[in-house]
């Protein structure tokens, strides 16, 4: 019973991906860009963020090239960013 449910689920998943990839890309469905650019508002000085907190969980070891490159990039960002204000507990 379990294998039949898995097969049915796999079939439905494949068919739904196939249906989504065969969507209509007709020019009538593509919207044109507006003539005027959208206006943006700048937040008040009190609302602007002063820092970014990043948490990373790696599934491998830091000696792997991709992870080492990511860690080096994060260290460069950390060195270039302003000091983070201390939070009161």
C-alpha positions as a LaTeX table, in Angstrom:
\begin{tabular}{lrrr}
\hline
Residue & $x$ (\AA) & $y$ (\AA) & $z$ (\AA) \\
\hline
Unk1 & 0.00 & 0.00 & 0.00 \\
Unk2 & 2.85 & 2.36 & 0.88 \\
Unk3 & 4.68 & 1.88 & $-2.44$ \\
Unk4 & 1.47 & 2.48 & $-4.39$ \\
Unk5 & 0.91 & 5.80 & $-2.60$ \\
Unk6 & 4.50 & 6.83 & $-3.35$ \\
Unk7 & 4.07 & 5.94 & $-7.03$ \\
Unk8 & 0.81 & 7.90 & $-7.25$ \\
Unk9 & 2.43 & 10.89 & $-5.55$ \\
Unk10 & 5.43 & 10.74 & $-7.89$ \\
Unk11 & 3.15 & 10.55 & $-10.93$ \\
Unk12 & 1.10 & 13.53 & $-9.76$ \\
Unk13 & 4.26 & 15.52 & $-9.02$ \\
Unk14 & 5.76 & 14.80 & $-12.45$ \\
Unk15 & 2.52 & 15.62 & $-14.26$ \\
Unk16 & 2.11 & 18.88 & $-12.34$ \\
Unk17 & 5.69 & 19.91 & $-13.18$ \\
Unk18 & 5.08 & 19.06 & $-16.82$ \\
Unk19 & 1.85 & 21.08 & $-16.87$ \\
Unk20 & 3.57 & 24.05 & $-15.24$ \\
Unk21 & 6.45 & 23.99 & $-17.72$ \\
Unk22 & 4.07 & 23.94 & $-20.69$ \\
Unk23 & 2.49 & 27.25 & $-19.71$ \\
Unk24 & 1.41 & 29.82 & $-22.29$ \\
Unk25 & 4.10 & 32.42 & $-23.00$ \\
Unk26 & 1.86 & 34.40 & $-25.35$ \\
Unk27 & 2.76 & 38.07 & $-25.80$ \\
Unk28 & $-0.74$ & 39.07 & $-24.67$ \\
Unk29 & $-0.05$ & 37.80 & $-21.15$ \\
Unk30 & 3.16 & 39.82 & $-20.76$ \\
Unk31 & 2.55 & 43.18 & $-19.14$ \\
Unk32 & 4.36 & 46.29 & $-20.29$ \\
Unk33 & 6.53 & 48.35 & $-17.98$ \\
Unk34 & 4.93 & 51.55 & $-16.69$ \\
Unk35 & 5.83 & 54.79 & $-18.44$ \\
Unk36 & 6.80 & 56.50 & $-15.19$ \\
Unk37 & 9.17 & 54.98 & $-12.65$ \\
Unk38 & 7.70 & 54.03 & $-9.33$ \\
Unk39 & 8.31 & 56.48 & $-6.54$ \\
Unk40 & 10.09 & 55.23 & $-3.50$ \\
Unk41 & 10.06 & 56.64 & $-0.04$ \\
Unk42 & 13.02 & 56.64 & 2.27 \\
Unk43 & 12.38 & 55.51 & 5.81 \\
Unk44 & 13.02 & 57.88 & 8.65 \\
Unk45 & 16.46 & 57.80 & 10.24 \\
Unk46 & 15.05 & 56.01 & 13.27 \\
Unk47 & 13.70 & 53.16 & 11.13 \\
Unk48 & 16.83 & 52.43 & 9.13 \\
Unk49 & 18.67 & 49.26 & 10.10 \\
Unk50 & 22.09 & 49.65 & 11.65 \\
Unk51 & 23.34 & 46.14 & 10.99 \\
Unk52 & 22.63 & 42.70 & 9.65 \\
Unk53 & 22.66 & 39.44 & 11.59 \\
Unk54 & 23.53 & 36.35 & 9.56 \\
Unk55 & 23.34 & 32.76 & 10.77 \\
Unk56 & 24.76 & 29.94 & 8.65 \\
Unk57 & 24.51 & 26.19 & 9.12 \\
Unk58 & 26.89 & 24.17 & 6.94 \\
Unk59 & 26.36 & 20.52 & 6.13 \\
Unk60 & 30.05 & 19.93 & 5.45 \\
Unk61 & 33.44 & 20.95 & 6.74 \\
Unk62 & 34.81 & 24.45 & 6.41 \\
Unk63 & 37.79 & 23.22 & 4.38 \\
Unk64 & 35.58 & 22.51 & 1.38 \\
Unk65 & 36.09 & 25.22 & $-1.28$ \\
Unk66 & 32.51 & 26.50 & $-1.41$ \\
Unk67 & 32.21 & 26.78 & 2.36 \\
Unk68 & 35.65 & 28.37 & 2.69 \\
Unk69 & 34.73 & 30.99 & 0.06 \\
Unk70 & 31.44 & 31.71 & 1.80 \\
Unk71 & 33.14 & 32.12 & 5.18 \\
Unk72 & 35.78 & 34.44 & 3.68 \\
Unk73 & 33.03 & 36.58 & 2.12 \\
Unk74 & 31.20 & 36.78 & 5.43 \\
Unk75 & 34.42 & 37.80 & 7.19 \\
Unk76 & 34.97 & 40.59 & 4.61 \\
Unk77 & 31.41 & 41.82 & 5.15 \\
Unk78 & 31.94 & 41.73 & 8.90 \\
Unk79 & 35.18 & 43.71 & 8.63 \\
Unk80 & 33.60 & 46.38 & 6.39 \\
Unk81 & 30.40 & 46.84 & 8.38 \\
Unk82 & 30.05 & 49.27 & 11.27 \\
Unk83 & 30.18 & 47.85 & 14.80 \\
Unk84 & 26.93 & 46.38 & 15.97 \\
Unk85 & 25.27 & 48.17 & 18.90 \\
Unk86 & 24.93 & 46.14 & 22.08 \\
Unk87 & 21.41 & 45.09 & 23.01 \\
Unk88 & 20.15 & 45.51 & 26.51 \\
Unk89 & 18.98 & 42.35 & 28.21 \\
\hline
\end{tabular}
